Amino acid sequence: MFDRVKSVIEGYVKRDDLVITRETDVLSDLGINSLELVELVCAFEMEFDMDIPEKDIRKFMTVDDIVSYLEAA
């Protein structure tokens, strides 16, 4: 699951210096803002064929939070 999440992030965040681990902070380490996070979540919805309620997006502080959420869905 982590590899799929990492792949989606790499496809969305275009940075040469990007290193993604489970501990990566979604906003500060990826260098995205809250609007871009919503767009990234849309990419996860498409990749995993699911709907993620807006209220759940606030839970996505680290990449591991995203992985755990998607595994539980």
ROLO-836120 format. One record per residue: x negated, y, z of N, C-alpha, C in turn; residue in one letter. Coordinates in steps of 0.001 Angstrom, whole numbers, padded with zeros to 6 digits, always signed. Last residue first. Layout:
<nodes>
XYZXYZXYZA;...
</nodes>
This chain:
<nodes>
+009917+001305+004854+011144+001551+004056+011629+000285+003379A;+007517+000796+005980+008699+000547+006806+010000+000668+006010A;+005747+001636+004038+005761+000219+004402+007016-000136+005186E;+006219+004378+004070+006586+003613+002890+006621+002115+003185L;+005194+005031+006632+006580+005335+006279+007039+004446+005107Y;+002502+004280+006379+003372+003639+007383+004838+003840+007054S;+001685+006073+004351+001586+004635+004155+002534+003908+005121V;+002085+008521+005663+002802+008223+004426+002832+006716+004196I;+000305+008295+007792+001725+008525+008070+002573+008155+006851D;-002119+008113+006404-001622+006936+007113-000150+007084+007479D;-002416+010723+005571-002144+009708+004552-001608+008445+005218V;-000672+012829+007950-001869+012178+007409-001455+011185+006321T;+001893+013903+008151+000740+014714+008531-000555+014148+007956M;+004896+013567+007539+003722+013228+006735+002563+014165+007042F;+007172+014437+008741+006416+013394+009443+005087+013092+008755K;+008451+016080+006990+007735+016713+008112+006870+015715+008886R;+009889+014352+005410+008647+014890+004871+007805+015516+005981I;+012314+013818+006570+011223+012878+006813+009877+013396+006330D;+014034+015758+005632+013678+015798+007052+012497+014868+007374K;+014458+014960+002985+013617+016130+003255+013169+016182+004712E;+014246+011428+002383+014971+012609+002861+014015+013739+003237P;+013309+009864-000418+012745+010240+000873+013454+011505+001317I;+014340+007131-002324+014603+008511-001940+014008+008745-000561D;+012392+005136-004638+013148+005329-003407+013403+006815-003196M;+010229+004042-006266+011653+003928-006587+012526+004001-005333D;+007585+004567-005980+008128+003508-005132+009631+003327-005308F;+007135+006611-007867+006249+005447-007821+006885+004272-007084E;+009142+008491-007184+009128+007866-008512+008308+006575-008491M;+008389+009139-004580+009737+008624-004841+009789+007911-006191E;+005844+010190-005025+005990+008942-004265+007359+008315-004520F;+006598+012504-006388+005767+011519-007076+005826+010169-006359A;+007926+013780-004326+008686+013388-005522+007913+012346-006322C;+005739+014325-002727+006727+013360-002245+007608+012891-003407V;+004590+016325-004271+003875+015066-004089+004828+013974-003615L;+006504+018311-003929+006265+017772-005267+005535+016434-005200E;+006142+018757-001203+007454+018294-001683+007297+017680-003079V;+003545+019731-001299+003812+018481-000587+005152+017902-001041L;+003916+022138-002547+003206+021091-003277+003389+019732-002612E;+005145+023439-000407+005884+023239-001654+005232+022132-002488L;+003073+023501+001494+004287+022732+001776+005128+022493+000520S;-000071+023116-000300+000855+023814+000589+002139+022991+000724N;-003250+021375-000218-001951+021680-000809-001085+022413+000202I;-005715+020252+000510-005662+021615-000006-004358+021948-000707G;-006222+017912+001721-005893+017842+000294-005812+019228-000337L;-006713+018848+004300-007762+018126+003582-007488+018039+002079D;-004236+020215+004965-005537+020896+004988-006612+020173+004178S;-002062+018331+004356-002084+019732+003930-003495+020302+003875L;-002848+015692+005197-002167+015932+003923-002287+017385+003469V;-005888+014543+006307-004774+015436+006624-004142+015886+005310D;-006983+011234+006289-006932+012487+005543-005688+013275+005915T;-007063+008731+007378-007056+009857+008313-006974+011217+007605E;-007324+007011+005273-006059+006972+006024-005928+008181+006955R;-008886+009059+002772-008894+007961+003739-007538+007961+004424T;-010218+010401-000107-008967+010095+000592-009162+008873+001481I;-011899+013051-001299-012135+011757-000656-010914+011475+000205V;-012557+015195-003944-011507+014587-003130-011918+013202-002622L;-014029+016743-005636-014617+016409-004338-013650+015679-003409D;-012459+017316-007837-013602+016415-008005-014164+015928-006674D;-008968+017321-007844-010198+017883-007267-011311+016858-007395R;-005828+017371-008258-006953+017343-009201-008151+018070-008601K;-003375+015490-007061-004348+016480-006586-005601+016370-007452V;-002090+013406-008517-001440+014700-008296-002441+015795-007932Y;-003684+011201-008626-003053+011647-009854-002436+013027-009738G;-004330+010915-005951-005395+011245-006897-004833+011738-008222E;-001792+010154-004987-002405+011406-004550-003485+011846-005536I;-001523+007662-006245-000545+008729-006510-001145+010080-006138V;-003714+006313-005077-003651+006507-006517-002678+007627-006896S;-002944+006222-002388-004160+006941-002780-004142+007253-004271K;-000745+004521-002610-000571+005894-002128-001756+006752-002559V;-002072+002185-003454-001037+002801-004304-000808+004254-003907R;-003766+001714-001271-004340+001951-002598-003327+002599-003540D;-001938+001237+000812-002820+002406+000865-003371+002737-000519F;-000832-001197+000000+000000+000000+000000-000878+001263+000000M;
</nodes>
